[in-house]
Amino acid sequence: MSRKTFDEVKRRRLEAMNAGERAAFDAVYDAARLAIEVGEQIRQARETAEMTQRQLARVMGTSQAAVARLEAGGTSATLTTLHKAAAALDLRVTVDFSPAD
């Protein structure tokens, strides 16, 4: 099964929005963007490692539902959670600060 990336889903939904809906979306998206981007990276890394959410959860010491929420951007991950996910995927966490747009 081919999965759509968040960017593909977002693009399709944006195309269907009127100006008012777009403004509301932009405000909410800006607030949630980091969690969504981190979740997408974790999902991509998990799929590259050919792991299921349940397998990743087991190695991290958490539940499959928690991994699903993390990948969906439904929760802001703590650094501890990010380190657990990275270790389970044989990766490392890096943080990069850059000027605000």
Buried (B, 14 or more C-beta within 10 A) or exposed (E): EEEEEBEEEBEEEEEEEEEEEEEEBEEEEEEEEEBBEBBBBBBEBBEEEEBEBEBBBBEBEBEBEBBBBBBBBEBEBEEEBBBBBBEBBEBEBEEEEEEEE
